[in-house]
């Protein structure tokens, strides 16, 4: 009798979780594969090709099938992987670095950056110079988004103001790069101060929409003020920076003067200017890091963090949110202006197409991926996002797809960023 009751009890027990979940897993895998097919067919399966004067739509089904099969197998095998790993599939975590360790890491990177251009190729040094520009922009936006908690989607507008300030002052008044650099930073800071007033009472999505509109207004003005900015063609012939007034060119523009390589007795090489621009960008990054680090440790930096955590509590402590927001917008915009002036000097040309919304999105991605409030994380993210397109040059058509996949993986792996900022805290003894 006992054996019969035990047999009935065992037969009445539910099926194992794996057997019950198999139909649901198969269903989820099929749905995920169908969604992948719908999303990838327009992006990967259908490509435009020009034949003479006609545009032909050419199908490419191989990448679509590869993506669909990969997603289907991943969804189908995910329960097995989860059981094999003893729970949820977790990627390895990065070690948390303290403030002192981060400063030491930044110092090591800075020293390595000083030595590297003398051993790297010309193309790699040029790409690194562009990456350092994004480091400057990321550190500036980190003040607004990371410390003050103000979502700014129009940061590229300040970047454009700095670039066009140098271009216009040089074209109409003949000012040099070193004379225009502080003026470009001050002009962008003025625009940031003026933008701060309309957004004083806005938060979250509303603030993002207003700043996005500001960036688009700047770009449209640069496009339409043809007599001043050159319109869509922009301004060309912008001179490169000099070394204490000494030109780094093959021949001097002013008769009776000597160029940099003639003064030192070197043979002229185009790599000299590439290395000089890189070192100058590294110097600007160091100055930006120094200023922003000092500001963060000052009462102004503490006020930014208080505003980010809770504006009502910040107001109750006697702090003025108006001044805090204006200071964040102003100082963040000034760094963008400096980066814009250097960008104009490096390129020798500025036009409105260099300052589109995708640039703002890329700079914001640098701050988010690096870790909001983390200076070392911003540096690493800027280097990663700038070097990634160069590593995937053979997949130029799929760059944005790869960029999106990297963003998704980062949000799944470390939503707080590569190296999140460690905030000081106090623990009571047990």
PLY file of the C-alpha trace (Angstrom):
ply
format ascii 1.0
element vertex 430
property float x
property float y
property float z
element edge 429
property int vertex1
property int vertex2
end_header
0.00 0.00 0.00
2.80 2.36 0.84
4.50 1.58 -2.47
1.30 2.27 -4.42
0.75 5.63 -2.69
4.33 6.62 -3.37
3.91 5.72 -7.05
0.73 7.82 -7.27
2.49 10.75 -5.57
5.42 10.54 -7.94
3.14 10.37 -10.98
1.20 13.42 -9.78
4.35 15.56 -9.46
4.84 18.20 -12.19
7.28 17.66 -15.03
10.80 19.01 -14.71
11.29 22.70 -15.42
13.45 21.97 -18.47
10.74 19.86 -20.11
8.04 22.42 -19.35
10.16 25.26 -20.59
11.14 23.57 -23.86
8.05 24.68 -25.88
8.34 28.20 -24.47
12.04 28.31 -25.28
11.40 27.18 -28.86
8.63 29.75 -29.22
10.86 32.55 -27.92
13.69 31.47 -30.24
11.35 31.53 -33.28
9.95 34.95 -32.34
13.46 36.36 -31.79
14.59 34.97 -35.16
11.59 36.53 -36.94
12.20 39.91 -35.31
15.88 39.69 -36.29
14.89 38.94 -39.90
12.53 41.94 -40.00
15.20 44.26 -38.60
18.14 43.00 -40.66
16.50 42.66 -44.09
16.36 46.48 -44.70
19.82 47.06 -43.19
21.80 44.06 -44.45
19.70 42.23 -47.01
18.87 45.08 -49.39
21.71 47.26 -50.66
21.73 50.04 -53.23
24.21 49.87 -56.11
24.77 52.45 -58.84
24.96 51.15 -62.42
25.61 54.01 -64.77
22.81 56.50 -64.14
20.49 54.02 -62.44
20.22 52.93 -58.80
19.72 49.18 -58.50
18.41 47.41 -55.39
20.60 44.36 -54.90
19.63 41.62 -52.39
22.23 40.08 -50.07
20.64 37.30 -48.04
23.76 35.70 -46.55
24.30 38.18 -43.66
20.56 38.06 -42.91
20.54 34.26 -42.60
23.70 34.34 -40.49
22.15 36.83 -38.06
18.84 34.92 -37.89
20.53 31.57 -37.25
22.85 33.05 -34.62
19.95 34.64 -32.70
17.82 31.48 -32.98
20.59 29.22 -31.64
21.44 31.63 -28.84
17.83 31.85 -27.66
17.41 28.09 -27.95
20.57 27.25 -25.99
20.25 29.99 -23.37
18.54 27.77 -20.72
21.28 25.17 -21.15
23.97 27.83 -20.74
22.18 29.21 -17.71
22.05 25.79 -16.01
25.68 25.11 -16.93
26.75 28.39 -15.35
24.65 27.78 -12.25
22.23 30.63 -12.82
22.24 33.75 -14.96
25.01 34.08 -17.55
27.34 36.73 -16.19
30.22 38.35 -17.96
33.43 39.06 -16.02
33.42 42.29 -14.06
36.16 44.89 -14.04
37.91 45.73 -10.78
36.74 48.87 -9.01
39.44 51.54 -8.82
39.64 54.14 -6.11
40.28 57.84 -6.69
44.00 57.49 -6.09
44.28 54.46 -8.35
42.42 56.26 -11.12
44.77 59.24 -10.87
47.75 56.89 -11.09
46.22 55.17 -14.14
45.65 58.54 -15.81
49.27 59.49 -15.12
50.50 56.23 -16.67
48.32 56.81 -19.74
49.61 60.37 -20.05
53.27 59.29 -19.91
52.61 56.50 -22.43
50.85 59.02 -24.65
53.91 61.28 -24.63
56.20 58.51 -25.86
53.88 56.66 -28.24
53.75 59.07 -31.27
57.49 58.66 -31.85
56.98 54.94 -32.45
53.50 54.77 -34.02
52.67 55.16 -37.69
51.48 58.45 -39.13
47.93 57.19 -39.65
47.71 55.84 -36.11
48.96 59.13 -34.64
46.37 61.05 -36.68
43.58 58.80 -35.40
44.87 59.23 -31.84
44.72 63.01 -32.29
41.04 62.73 -33.21
40.50 60.49 -30.18
42.05 63.14 -27.91
39.59 65.71 -29.27
36.76 63.43 -28.17
38.44 63.06 -24.79
38.28 66.86 -24.35
34.64 66.92 -25.42
33.79 63.95 -23.20
35.40 65.56 -20.15
33.47 68.77 -20.83
30.14 66.98 -21.22
30.93 64.92 -18.13
30.60 68.11 -16.09
27.09 68.74 -17.41
25.77 65.16 -17.53
27.97 63.22 -15.13
28.29 65.67 -12.25
25.37 68.09 -12.59
22.94 65.47 -13.94
21.68 67.68 -16.80
20.99 65.72 -19.99
22.45 67.77 -22.86
21.83 66.54 -26.43
22.98 69.75 -28.11
26.58 69.77 -26.91
27.81 69.77 -30.51
26.48 73.34 -30.81
29.19 74.62 -28.44
31.72 72.53 -30.37
30.65 74.30 -33.57
30.83 77.74 -31.95
34.46 77.14 -30.95
35.46 75.92 -34.41
33.77 78.76 -36.28
35.11 81.35 -33.81
38.68 80.48 -34.73
37.86 80.24 -38.43
36.07 83.61 -38.59
38.57 85.49 -36.43
41.43 84.20 -38.55
39.66 84.94 -41.83
38.48 88.47 -41.04
41.01 89.68 -38.47
44.07 87.50 -39.07
44.31 86.25 -35.49
46.49 83.21 -34.81
45.45 79.93 -33.20
46.93 80.82 -29.81
45.08 84.15 -29.78
41.80 82.54 -30.80
41.95 79.54 -28.44
40.89 81.40 -25.26
38.43 83.51 -27.26
36.81 80.35 -28.66
36.46 78.93 -25.15
34.98 82.20 -23.87
32.55 82.48 -26.79
31.27 78.92 -26.27
30.99 79.62 -22.54
28.86 82.68 -23.36
26.55 80.52 -25.49
26.34 77.98 -22.67
25.44 80.75 -20.23
22.72 82.03 -22.55
21.35 78.51 -23.06
21.23 78.01 -19.31
18.50 80.59 -18.79
15.71 78.94 -20.87
16.35 75.53 -19.30
16.51 76.56 -15.64
13.12 75.00 -14.83
13.37 72.00 -17.14
14.42 68.48 -16.22
14.90 65.12 -17.85
13.39 64.63 -21.30
12.23 68.25 -21.61
15.76 69.50 -20.98
17.12 67.04 -23.57
14.61 68.26 -26.20
15.49 71.93 -25.65
19.24 71.31 -25.84
18.73 69.17 -28.95
16.88 72.07 -30.54
19.72 74.42 -29.61
22.26 72.23 -31.40
20.10 72.07 -34.53
19.53 75.86 -34.49
23.29 76.44 -34.44
23.79 74.08 -37.39
20.98 75.67 -39.42
22.33 79.16 -38.75
25.77 78.09 -39.96
24.13 76.67 -43.08
22.05 79.74 -43.89
24.38 82.63 -42.97
26.19 82.22 -46.28
27.74 85.69 -46.35
29.36 85.17 -42.94
30.01 81.44 -42.53
30.22 80.32 -46.14
27.04 78.27 -45.89
27.28 74.54 -46.65
30.79 75.00 -48.07
32.11 76.28 -44.76
35.44 78.04 -44.29
38.66 76.60 -45.66
42.33 77.58 -45.53
42.44 77.66 -41.71
46.13 77.76 -40.67
47.72 75.18 -38.42
49.06 76.14 -34.97
52.61 77.44 -34.70
55.37 76.68 -32.18
55.80 79.99 -30.34
55.19 81.84 -33.61
57.45 79.56 -35.67
55.70 77.86 -38.58
55.92 74.10 -39.07
55.78 74.17 -42.86
58.08 73.48 -45.79
58.43 77.17 -46.64
57.71 80.24 -44.52
54.84 82.47 -45.62
56.65 85.63 -44.51
59.92 86.44 -46.23
62.92 86.67 -43.97
61.58 84.22 -41.38
62.71 80.66 -40.78
60.53 77.60 -40.32
60.75 75.15 -37.45
62.80 72.50 -39.25
65.18 75.15 -40.67
65.73 76.58 -37.20
66.67 73.15 -35.79
68.57 72.02 -38.89
66.20 69.10 -39.59
65.05 67.73 -42.92
61.42 68.66 -43.53
58.89 65.86 -43.02
55.10 65.94 -42.96
55.15 63.76 -39.86
56.47 66.67 -37.79
53.13 68.50 -38.01
51.16 65.29 -37.26
53.21 64.63 -34.12
53.02 68.29 -33.08
49.21 68.30 -33.38
49.04 65.10 -31.35
51.24 66.52 -28.57
49.24 69.74 -28.59
46.00 67.77 -28.24
47.57 65.79 -25.38
48.54 69.08 -23.70
44.95 70.35 -24.00
43.67 67.06 -22.54
46.04 67.47 -19.60
44.86 71.05 -19.01
41.21 69.95 -19.21
41.83 67.13 -16.74
43.63 69.45 -14.33
40.93 72.13 -14.37
38.00 69.71 -14.15
39.64 67.72 -11.33
40.16 70.87 -9.31
36.60 72.02 -9.93
35.18 68.68 -8.81
36.95 68.87 -5.46
35.90 72.49 -4.91
32.55 73.50 -3.35
31.25 74.08 -6.88
31.79 70.40 -7.71
30.02 69.33 -4.52
27.12 71.58 -5.48
26.91 69.89 -8.91
26.68 66.49 -7.25
24.03 67.74 -4.81
21.98 69.06 -7.73
22.29 65.74 -9.54
21.15 63.69 -6.56
18.13 65.79 -5.55
17.33 69.33 -6.64
14.76 69.85 -3.85
17.22 68.74 -1.18
19.86 70.93 -2.82
17.55 73.94 -2.55
16.73 73.12 1.08
20.45 73.23 1.92
20.58 76.87 0.86
22.20 76.26 -2.51
21.01 78.18 -5.55
20.11 75.73 -8.36
20.10 78.58 -10.89
23.75 79.39 -10.32
24.71 75.72 -10.20
23.06 74.95 -13.56
24.52 78.04 -15.19
28.01 77.23 -13.93
27.77 73.65 -15.25
26.55 74.72 -18.69
29.12 77.52 -18.91
32.18 75.52 -17.90
31.16 72.46 -19.92
30.63 74.62 -23.01
34.03 76.30 -22.62
35.83 72.96 -23.00
33.76 72.22 -26.10
34.84 75.56 -27.57
38.50 74.73 -26.98
38.03 71.35 -28.63
36.24 72.99 -31.56
39.04 75.49 -32.14
41.62 72.71 -32.15
39.43 70.64 -34.51
39.30 73.57 -36.96
43.09 73.97 -36.79
43.66 70.26 -37.35
41.25 69.93 -40.26
41.96 73.28 -41.90
38.27 73.35 -42.81
34.97 73.68 -40.96
31.48 73.22 -42.36
28.07 72.53 -40.81
28.21 68.83 -41.70
30.99 68.38 -39.15
28.61 69.30 -36.32
25.53 67.11 -36.77
23.43 65.44 -34.08
25.36 62.19 -34.44
28.38 63.98 -32.95
26.36 64.89 -29.85
25.16 61.29 -29.59
28.74 60.02 -29.89
30.03 62.38 -27.19
27.14 61.40 -24.91
27.92 57.73 -25.59
31.52 58.39 -24.49
30.27 59.71 -21.14
27.70 56.95 -20.61
29.95 54.07 -21.63
32.89 55.37 -19.64
30.81 55.92 -16.53
29.11 59.18 -15.64
31.37 61.15 -13.36
34.45 59.01 -14.07
37.30 60.80 -15.81
39.34 57.67 -16.46
36.26 55.94 -17.85
35.60 58.83 -20.24
39.19 58.65 -21.52
38.98 54.90 -22.13
35.56 55.14 -23.79
36.73 57.94 -26.12
39.75 55.90 -27.19
37.56 52.81 -27.69
34.82 54.51 -29.71
37.34 56.32 -31.90
39.55 53.30 -32.55
36.65 50.89 -33.15
35.65 52.35 -36.55
39.28 52.15 -37.66
39.51 48.50 -36.64
36.31 47.75 -38.60
37.29 49.71 -41.70
36.64 46.70 -43.93
33.08 46.68 -42.55
32.53 50.39 -43.22
28.92 49.83 -44.26
28.14 48.19 -40.92
29.93 50.63 -38.61
26.78 51.95 -36.97
25.50 48.40 -36.58
28.69 47.39 -34.76
28.49 50.56 -32.68
24.91 49.72 -31.69
25.87 46.17 -30.73
28.68 47.47 -28.53
26.22 49.82 -26.82
23.73 47.01 -26.20
26.40 44.69 -24.80
27.66 47.42 -22.49
24.17 48.13 -21.19
23.73 44.41 -20.48
27.20 43.95 -19.01
27.93 47.14 -17.09
25.07 49.66 -17.24
27.03 51.89 -14.86
29.87 52.20 -17.41
33.36 50.80 -17.88
34.85 52.45 -14.81
32.12 54.05 -12.72
33.10 56.78 -10.31
33.45 55.62 -6.72
31.67 57.96 -4.39
32.90 58.47 -0.82
30.68 56.76 1.75
30.65 56.09 5.47
29.73 52.75 7.01
28.69 52.35 10.64
30.45 49.55 12.54
28.30 46.51 13.33
0 1
1 2
2 3
3 4
4 5
5 6
6 7
7 8
8 9
9 10
10 11
11 12
12 13
13 14
14 15
15 16
16 17
17 18
18 19
19 20
20 21
21 22
22 23
23 24
24 25
25 26
26 27
27 28
28 29
29 30
30 31
31 32
32 33
33 34
34 35
35 36
36 37
37 38
38 39
39 40
40 41
41 42
42 43
43 44
44 45
45 46
46 47
47 48
48 49
49 50
50 51
51 52
52 53
53 54
54 55
55 56
56 57
57 58
58 59
59 60
60 61
61 62
62 63
63 64
64 65
65 66
66 67
67 68
68 69
69 70
70 71
71 72
72 73
73 74
74 75
75 76
76 77
77 78
78 79
79 80
80 81
81 82
82 83
83 84
84 85
85 86
86 87
87 88
88 89
89 90
90 91
91 92
92 93
93 94
94 95
95 96
96 97
97 98
98 99
99 100
100 101
101 102
102 103
103 104
104 105
105 106
106 107
107 108
108 109
109 110
110 111
111 112
112 113
113 114
114 115
115 116
116 117
117 118
118 119
119 120
120 121
121 122
122 123
123 124
124 125
125 126
126 127
127 128
128 129
129 130
130 131
131 132
132 133
133 134
134 135
135 136
136 137
137 138
138 139
139 140
140 141
141 142
142 143
143 144
144 145
145 146
146 147
147 148
148 149
149 150
150 151
151 152
152 153
153 154
154 155
155 156
156 157
157 158
158 159
159 160
160 161
161 162
162 163
163 164
164 165
165 166
166 167
167 168
168 169
169 170
170 171
171 172
172 173
173 174
174 175
175 176
176 177
177 178
178 179
179 180
180 181
181 182
182 183
183 184
184 185
185 186
186 187
187 188
188 189
189 190
190 191
191 192
192 193
193 194
194 195
195 196
196 197
197 198
198 199
199 200
200 201
201 202
202 203
203 204
204 205
205 206
206 207
207 208
208 209
209 210
210 211
211 212
212 213
213 214
214 215
215 216
216 217
217 218
218 219
219 220
220 221
221 222
222 223
223 224
224 225
225 226
226 227
227 228
228 229
229 230
230 231
231 232
232 233
233 234
234 235
235 236
236 237
237 238
238 239
239 240
240 241
241 242
242 243
243 244
244 245
245 246
246 247
247 248
248 249
249 250
250 251
251 252
252 253
253 254
254 255
255 256
256 257
257 258
258 259
259 260
260 261
261 262
262 263
263 264
264 265
265 266
266 267
267 268
268 269
269 270
270 271
271 272
272 273
273 274
274 275
275 276
276 277
277 278
278 279
279 280
280 281
281 282
282 283
283 284
284 285
285 286
286 287
287 288
288 289
289 290
290 291
291 292
292 293
293 294
294 295
295 296
296 297
297 298
298 299
299 300
300 301
301 302
302 303
303 304
304 305
305 306
306 307
307 308
308 309
309 310
310 311
311 312
312 313
313 314
314 315
315 316
316 317
317 318
318 319
319 320
320 321
321 322
322 323
323 324
324 325
325 326
326 327
327 328
328 329
329 330
330 331
331 332
332 333
333 334
334 335
335 336
336 337
337 338
338 339
339 340
340 341
341 342
342 343
343 344
344 345
345 346
346 347
347 348
348 349
349 350
350 351
351 352
352 353
353 354
354 355
355 356
356 357
357 358
358 359
359 360
360 361
361 362
362 363
363 364
364 365
365 366
366 367
367 368
368 369
369 370
370 371
371 372
372 373
373 374
374 375
375 376
376 377
377 378
378 379
379 380
380 381
381 382
382 383
383 384
384 385
385 386
386 387
387 388
388 389
389 390
390 391
391 392
392 393
393 394
394 395
395 396
396 397
397 398
398 399
399 400
400 401
401 402
402 403
403 404
404 405
405 406
406 407
407 408
408 409
409 410
410 411
411 412
412 413
413 414
414 415
415 416
416 417
417 418
418 419
419 420
420 421
421 422
422 423
423 424
424 425
425 426
426 427
427 428
428 429
